[in-house]
Amino acid sequence: MTAARFGYGLAVPPGRSAALIQPKMTLGALYRCLLDRLDQRLGLRVGIHFEERTSVVDEHAVAGTESKGGEQRTFDADLTVRDGQVVAATLTAGAFGAETLVIRVAEFDGASRYSIAGEGFGALRARPDLFDLDAFGSRLDAVPVIDAVIDQETPDGSGRIVVDAEVDTDAFSHLLRAFGGGQSEHPELPLLSHSAVLSAASDVTLDYWWSLLGLDEVDGRPARHNVVVCHVHASFAPLTDDAAGAAAVDADDALPVLDDLDAAWERARQRRAGS
């Protein structure tokens, strides 16, 4: 096609149809727009909360019937991040009917330390890969947003910004791997529903929920439903204390040197079993 001529006699190629240009908005772009509002000069305090609830309902139960039983698991991480690296962390893992496990991790002078509730700090040979701020944003970039509804809690612009993001099912599977990059705990179960919400004021939060449905069979016939409901809440707030997470942490020679964080969790479980 001969290029059209427009103004000053310069050749201008015909533009592509607007219908062929698909604007791409991602959860990562929305997240960074909100995060850039924070003062990150001293670092960030990152909080991560995960909760999973499993309930069991008979296949032929009437509507409104309460579940017969269930399980609940939680995991919390309170992280101090400086220059994109975690320098201190408190990790908490809980389950219904079991004693909560708590592990602290600290970085000082190039060395990693662990502490199990009630103990001092022991040495870790490998630095735990707990959280990477840049990698987290990159994983969110893999989650395209179909549409977003943006609201402000107060009309004068001083309230919390809330972004309700519409994400399709395939894209949401990337969001399930935003922390740690692993596969879903229940890859065989179909996704029933999901949602994702970002918000910002003095901090930035990301919340996403999803539910999964499993079906148990007896003699080839459906017997009961297993419904798994999960929620992740991540928060990012600026550090206000220049000394946060920077205190000297000496290793206690009486404690064993552990290879990695997995070994620290195993030691915590063994202590719980022996208590």
Sine and cosine of phi, psi and omega as CSV:
sin_phi,cos_phi,sin_psi,cos_psi,sin_omega,cos_omega
0.00,0.00,0.72,-0.69,0.01,-1.00
-0.93,0.36,0.75,-0.67,-0.02,-1.00
-0.90,0.44,0.68,-0.73,0.07,-1.00
-0.93,0.36,0.46,-0.89,0.02,-1.00
-0.94,-0.34,0.74,-0.67,-0.11,-0.99
-0.60,-0.80,0.85,-0.52,0.12,-0.99
0.85,0.53,0.72,-0.69,0.09,-1.00
0.81,0.59,0.25,0.97,0.04,-1.00
0.96,0.28,0.24,0.97,-0.01,-1.00
-1.00,0.06,0.64,-0.77,0.01,-1.00
-0.98,0.22,0.77,-0.64,0.02,-1.00
-0.85,-0.53,0.88,-0.47,0.01,-1.00
-0.92,0.40,0.50,-0.86,0.01,-1.00
-0.89,0.46,0.66,-0.75,0.01,-1.00
-0.97,0.26,0.43,-0.90,0.06,-1.00
-0.95,0.30,0.48,-0.88,0.04,-1.00
-0.88,0.48,0.66,-0.75,0.01,-1.00
-0.86,0.50,-0.44,0.90,-0.02,-1.00
-0.93,0.37,-0.37,0.93,-0.02,-1.00
-1.00,0.02,-0.19,0.98,-0.03,-1.00
-0.99,-0.13,0.93,-0.35,-0.05,-1.00
-0.98,-0.19,0.97,-0.23,0.05,-1.00
-0.88,0.48,0.67,-0.75,-0.07,-1.00
-0.89,-0.46,0.90,-0.43,0.09,-1.00
-0.94,-0.35,0.71,-0.70,-0.01,-1.00
-0.86,-0.52,0.32,-0.95,0.07,-1.00
-0.90,0.43,-0.55,0.84,0.03,-1.00
-0.89,0.45,-0.67,0.74,0.02,-1.00
-0.90,0.44,-0.68,0.74,0.03,-1.00
-0.90,0.44,-0.68,0.73,0.00,-1.00
-0.87,0.50,-0.71,0.71,-0.02,-1.00
-0.93,0.38,-0.59,0.81,0.04,-1.00
-0.86,0.51,-0.63,0.78,0.01,-1.00
-0.98,0.21,-0.65,0.76,-0.04,-1.00
-0.91,0.42,-0.54,0.84,-0.01,-1.00
-0.90,0.43,-0.26,0.96,0.04,-1.00
-0.97,0.24,-0.27,0.96,-0.07,-1.00
-1.00,0.03,0.50,-0.86,0.10,-0.99
-0.99,0.11,0.96,-0.29,-0.09,-1.00
-0.96,-0.28,0.29,0.96,-0.09,-1.00
-0.88,0.48,-0.61,0.79,0.00,-1.00
-1.00,0.00,-0.22,0.98,-0.04,-1.00
0.86,-0.51,-0.17,-0.98,-0.05,-1.00
-0.75,-0.66,0.53,-0.85,0.23,-0.97
-0.97,-0.23,0.88,-0.48,-0.07,-1.00
-0.94,-0.35,0.80,-0.61,0.07,-1.00
-0.90,-0.43,0.71,-0.70,0.01,-1.00
-0.78,-0.63,0.82,-0.57,0.04,-1.00
-0.83,-0.56,0.79,-0.61,0.07,-1.00
-0.84,-0.55,0.70,-0.72,0.04,-1.00
-0.68,-0.74,0.71,-0.71,0.04,-1.00
-0.77,-0.63,0.79,-0.62,0.06,-1.00
-0.85,-0.53,0.75,-0.67,0.04,-1.00
-0.88,-0.48,0.78,-0.62,0.03,-1.00
-0.81,-0.59,0.44,-0.90,-0.06,-1.00
-0.84,-0.54,0.79,-0.61,0.01,-1.00
-0.75,-0.66,0.71,-0.70,0.05,-1.00
-0.86,0.50,0.57,-0.82,-0.03,-1.00
-0.85,0.53,-0.62,0.78,-0.10,-0.99
-0.98,-0.20,0.28,0.96,0.01,-1.00
-0.93,0.37,0.56,-0.83,0.02,-1.00
-0.96,0.29,0.35,-0.94,-0.02,-1.00
-0.85,0.52,0.67,-0.74,0.02,-1.00
1.00,0.00,-0.07,1.00,0.01,-1.00
-0.91,0.41,0.72,-0.69,0.03,-1.00
-0.95,0.30,0.47,-0.88,0.02,-1.00
-0.92,0.39,0.48,-0.88,-0.04,-1.00
-0.97,0.22,-0.47,0.88,-0.04,-1.00
-0.16,-0.99,0.04,-1.00,-0.01,-1.00
-0.06,-1.00,0.10,-1.00,0.03,-1.00
-0.74,-0.67,0.40,-0.92,0.05,-1.00
-0.62,-0.79,0.73,-0.68,0.07,-1.00
-0.78,-0.63,0.59,-0.81,0.05,-1.00
-0.70,-0.72,0.46,-0.89,0.12,-0.99
-0.58,-0.82,0.73,-0.68,0.02,-1.00
-0.76,-0.65,0.63,-0.78,0.07,-1.00
-0.74,-0.68,0.81,-0.58,0.09,-1.00
-0.93,-0.38,0.95,-0.32,-0.19,-0.98
-0.90,-0.44,0.66,-0.75,0.17,-0.99
-0.97,-0.25,0.87,-0.50,-0.10,-0.99
-0.89,-0.45,0.82,-0.57,0.08,-1.00
-0.79,-0.61,0.71,-0.70,0.00,-1.00
0.77,0.63,0.62,0.79,0.05,-1.00
0.98,0.21,0.02,1.00,-0.05,-1.00
-0.89,-0.46,0.61,-0.79,0.07,-1.00
-0.97,0.24,0.84,-0.54,0.01,-1.00
-0.95,-0.30,-0.26,0.97,0.05,-1.00
-0.39,-0.92,0.56,-0.83,-0.03,-1.00
-0.44,-0.90,0.59,-0.81,0.20,-0.98
-0.87,-0.50,0.85,-0.52,-0.07,-1.00
-0.91,-0.41,0.75,-0.67,-0.06,-1.00
-0.75,-0.66,0.79,-0.61,0.03,-1.00
-0.83,-0.55,0.77,-0.63,-0.03,-1.00
-0.73,-0.68,0.40,-0.92,0.07,-1.00
-0.50,-0.87,0.49,-0.87,-0.03,-1.00
-0.86,0.51,0.80,-0.60,0.04,-1.00
0.99,0.14,0.09,1.00,-0.02,-1.00
-0.81,-0.58,0.49,-0.87,0.04,-1.00
-0.92,0.39,0.67,-0.74,-0.01,-1.00
-0.94,0.35,0.69,-0.73,0.05,-1.00
-0.99,-0.15,0.69,-0.72,0.00,-1.00
-0.75,-0.66,0.79,-0.61,0.06,-1.00
-0.78,-0.63,0.70,-0.71,0.12,-0.99
-0.95,-0.31,0.61,-0.79,0.04,-1.00
-0.80,-0.60,0.66,-0.75,0.01,-1.00
-0.64,-0.76,0.58,-0.82,0.08,-1.00
-0.91,-0.41,0.78,-0.63,0.04,-1.00
-0.49,-0.87,0.80,-0.60,0.07,-1.00
0.82,0.57,0.65,0.76,0.07,-1.00
0.98,0.19,0.09,1.00,-0.01,-1.00
-0.89,-0.46,0.54,-0.84,0.02,-1.00
-0.98,-0.21,0.64,-0.77,0.00,-1.00
-0.77,-0.63,0.48,-0.88,0.09,-1.00
-0.80,-0.59,0.44,-0.90,0.09,-1.00
-0.56,-0.83,0.78,-0.62,0.07,-1.00
-0.98,-0.18,0.67,-0.74,-0.14,-0.99
-0.62,0.79,0.84,-0.54,0.03,-1.00
1.00,-0.07,-0.18,0.98,0.00,-1.00
-0.96,-0.27,0.15,-0.99,0.17,-0.98
-0.99,0.16,-0.34,-0.94,-0.02,-1.00
-0.98,-0.20,0.76,-0.65,0.12,-0.99
-0.96,-0.29,0.21,-0.98,-0.06,-1.00
-1.00,0.04,0.61,-0.79,0.13,-0.99
-0.93,-0.37,0.72,-0.69,0.01,-1.00
-0.96,0.28,-0.61,0.79,-0.04,-1.00
-0.93,-0.36,0.70,-0.71,0.04,-1.00
-0.95,0.33,0.79,-0.61,-0.02,-1.00
-0.92,0.40,0.65,-0.76,0.08,-1.00
-1.00,-0.06,0.99,0.11,-0.13,-0.99
-1.00,0.02,-0.71,0.70,-0.09,-1.00
-0.27,-0.96,0.70,-0.72,0.05,-1.00
-0.81,-0.58,0.91,-0.40,-0.11,-0.99
-0.87,0.49,-0.69,0.72,-0.01,-1.00
-0.93,0.38,-0.68,0.73,0.00,-1.00
-0.91,0.42,-0.58,0.82,0.04,-1.00
-0.88,0.47,-0.73,0.69,0.04,-1.00
-0.88,0.47,-0.62,0.78,0.01,-1.00
-0.90,0.43,-0.62,0.78,0.03,-1.00
-0.91,0.41,-0.60,0.80,0.04,-1.00
-0.93,0.36,-0.45,0.89,0.06,-1.00
-0.89,0.45,-0.38,0.93,0.00,-1.00
-0.99,0.12,0.07,1.00,-0.03,-1.00
-0.93,-0.38,1.00,-0.04,0.03,-1.00
-0.93,0.37,0.57,-0.82,-0.01,-1.00
-0.95,-0.30,0.83,-0.56,0.00,-1.00
-0.95,0.31,-0.70,0.71,-0.03,-1.00
-0.41,-0.91,0.35,-0.93,0.02,-1.00
-0.57,-0.82,0.68,-0.73,0.08,-1.00
-0.95,-0.32,0.86,-0.52,-0.06,-1.00
-0.95,-0.32,0.76,-0.65,-0.04,-1.00
-0.73,-0.68,0.45,-0.89,0.07,-1.00
-0.84,-0.54,0.75,-0.66,-0.14,-0.99
-0.93,0.37,-0.44,0.90,0.07,-1.00
-0.79,-0.61,0.65,-0.76,-0.10,-0.99
-0.92,0.40,-0.32,0.95,-0.04,-1.00
-0.99,0.14,0.05,1.00,0.06,-1.00
1.00,0.08,0.08,1.00,-0.05,-1.00
-0.99,-0.12,-0.12,0.99,-0.08,-1.00
-1.00,0.03,-0.14,-0.99,-0.04,-1.00
-0.97,0.26,0.69,-0.72,0.09,-1.00
-1.00,0.05,0.76,-0.65,0.00,-1.00
-0.83,-0.55,0.80,-0.59,-0.01,-1.00
-0.88,-0.48,0.93,-0.37,0.05,-1.00
-1.00,-0.07,0.95,-0.32,-0.12,-0.99
-0.99,-0.16,0.73,-0.68,0.07,-1.00
-1.00,-0.07,0.87,-0.49,-0.06,-1.00
-0.81,-0.59,0.72,-0.69,0.00,-1.00
-0.98,0.22,0.17,-0.99,-0.13,-0.99
-0.88,0.47,-0.70,0.72,-0.02,-1.00
-0.89,0.45,-0.66,0.75,0.01,-1.00
-0.93,0.38,-0.55,0.83,-0.03,-1.00
-0.91,0.42,-0.47,0.88,0.04,-1.00
-0.88,0.47,-0.52,0.86,0.08,-1.00
-0.93,0.38,-0.59,0.80,-0.01,-1.00
-0.91,0.42,-0.52,0.85,0.02,-1.00
-0.91,0.41,-0.32,0.95,0.00,-1.00
-0.97,-0.26,0.24,0.97,-0.06,-1.00
-0.90,0.44,-0.54,0.84,0.04,-1.00
-0.95,-0.30,0.96,-0.28,0.09,-1.00
0.99,-0.14,-0.39,0.92,0.09,-1.00
0.97,0.24,0.17,0.99,-0.02,-1.00
-1.00,0.07,0.00,-1.00,0.05,-1.00
-0.99,0.11,0.23,-0.97,0.06,-1.00
-0.88,0.48,0.54,-0.84,0.05,-1.00
-0.91,0.42,-0.38,0.92,-0.05,-1.00
-0.76,-0.65,0.91,0.41,-0.09,-1.00
-0.91,0.42,-0.33,0.94,-0.06,-1.00
-1.00,0.08,-0.17,0.99,-0.07,-1.00
-1.00,-0.07,0.69,-0.72,0.01,-1.00
-0.95,0.31,0.55,-0.84,0.01,-1.00
-0.99,0.16,0.86,-0.51,0.00,-1.00
-0.99,0.10,-0.74,0.67,-0.06,-1.00
-0.41,-0.91,0.32,-0.95,0.04,-1.00
-0.32,-0.95,0.38,-0.93,0.07,-1.00
-0.38,-0.93,0.38,-0.92,0.00,-1.00
-0.59,-0.81,0.71,-0.70,-0.02,-1.00
-0.68,-0.73,0.76,-0.65,0.15,-0.99
-0.96,-0.28,0.51,-0.86,0.10,-0.99
-0.51,-0.86,0.34,-0.94,-0.04,-1.00
-0.44,-0.90,0.63,-0.78,0.18,-0.98
-0.47,-0.88,-0.95,-0.32,0.12,-0.99
-0.98,0.20,-0.18,0.98,0.09,-1.00
-0.66,-0.75,0.07,-1.00,0.08,-1.00
-0.85,-0.53,0.71,-0.70,0.02,-1.00
-0.80,-0.60,0.51,-0.86,0.13,-0.99
-0.78,-0.63,0.85,-0.53,0.06,-1.00
-0.86,-0.51,0.71,-0.70,0.17,-0.99
-0.60,-0.80,0.59,-0.81,-0.08,-1.00
-0.82,-0.58,0.51,-0.86,0.14,-0.99
-0.45,-0.89,0.40,-0.92,0.04,-1.00
-0.73,-0.68,0.56,-0.83,-0.04,-1.00
-0.81,-0.59,0.49,-0.87,0.00,-1.00
-0.85,-0.53,0.81,-0.59,0.12,-0.99
-0.90,-0.44,0.46,-0.89,-0.04,-1.00
-0.75,-0.66,0.88,-0.47,0.08,-1.00
-1.00,0.02,0.60,-0.80,0.00,-1.00
-0.87,-0.49,0.55,-0.83,0.12,-0.99
-0.80,-0.61,0.86,-0.51,-0.05,-1.00
0.82,0.57,0.62,0.79,0.06,-1.00
0.98,0.19,0.07,1.00,-0.01,-1.00
-0.89,-0.46,0.59,-0.81,0.00,-1.00
-0.88,0.47,0.73,-0.69,-0.05,-1.00
-0.91,-0.42,-0.65,0.76,-0.03,-1.00
-0.34,-0.94,0.38,-0.92,0.05,-1.00
-0.98,-0.19,0.66,-0.75,0.20,-0.98
-0.94,-0.35,0.91,-0.41,-0.01,-1.00
-0.96,-0.27,0.84,-0.54,0.00,-1.00
-0.94,-0.34,0.86,-0.51,0.00,-1.00
-0.89,-0.45,0.79,-0.61,-0.06,-1.00
-0.80,-0.60,0.48,-0.88,0.02,-1.00
-0.59,-0.81,0.73,-0.68,0.14,-0.99
-0.88,-0.48,0.77,-0.64,0.09,-1.00
-0.85,-0.53,0.87,-0.50,0.05,-1.00
-0.88,-0.48,0.72,-0.69,0.00,-1.00
-0.79,-0.62,0.55,-0.83,-0.03,-1.00
-0.72,-0.70,0.88,-0.48,-0.04,-1.00
-0.73,-0.68,0.57,-0.82,0.00,-1.00
-0.93,0.36,0.63,-0.78,0.12,-0.99
-0.95,0.32,0.65,-0.76,0.03,-1.00
-0.92,-0.39,-0.16,0.99,-0.01,-1.00
-0.93,-0.37,0.90,-0.44,-0.06,-1.00
-0.90,0.44,-0.35,0.94,-0.05,-1.00
-0.99,-0.12,-0.03,1.00,-0.06,-1.00
-0.87,0.50,0.80,-0.59,0.04,-1.00
0.95,0.30,0.19,0.98,-0.08,-1.00
-0.94,-0.35,0.07,1.00,-0.05,-1.00
-0.94,0.35,0.50,-0.86,0.02,-1.00
-0.91,0.42,0.69,-0.72,0.01,-1.00
-0.79,-0.61,0.95,-0.31,0.00,-1.00
-1.00,-0.07,0.60,-0.80,0.01,-1.00
-0.98,0.21,0.66,-0.75,0.08,-1.00
-1.00,0.08,0.91,-0.42,-0.05,-1.00
-0.90,0.44,-0.29,0.96,0.00,-1.00
-0.98,0.21,-0.25,0.97,-0.01,-1.00
-1.00,-0.08,0.53,-0.85,-0.04,-1.00
-0.94,0.34,0.53,-0.85,0.15,-0.99
-0.99,0.16,0.82,-0.57,-0.05,-1.00
-0.96,-0.28,0.49,-0.87,-0.05,-1.00
-0.93,0.37,-0.71,0.70,-0.11,-0.99
-0.38,-0.93,-0.08,-1.00,-0.04,-1.00
-0.92,0.38,-0.55,0.84,0.05,-1.00
-0.85,0.53,-0.63,0.78,0.03,-1.00
-0.92,0.40,-0.55,0.83,0.04,-1.00
-0.92,0.38,-0.66,0.75,0.06,-1.00
-0.89,0.45,-0.65,0.76,0.02,-1.00
-0.89,0.45,-0.65,0.76,0.04,-1.00
-0.90,0.44,-0.64,0.77,0.02,-1.00
-0.90,0.44,-0.65,0.76,0.03,-1.00
-0.91,0.41,-0.62,0.78,0.04,-1.00
-0.91,0.42,-0.65,0.76,0.05,-1.00
-0.90,0.44,-0.64,0.77,0.03,-1.00
-0.90,0.43,-0.67,0.74,-0.01,-1.00
-0.91,0.40,-0.50,0.87,-0.02,-1.00
-1.00,0.03,-0.09,1.00,-0.04,-1.00
-1.00,0.10,0.00,0.00,0.00,0.00
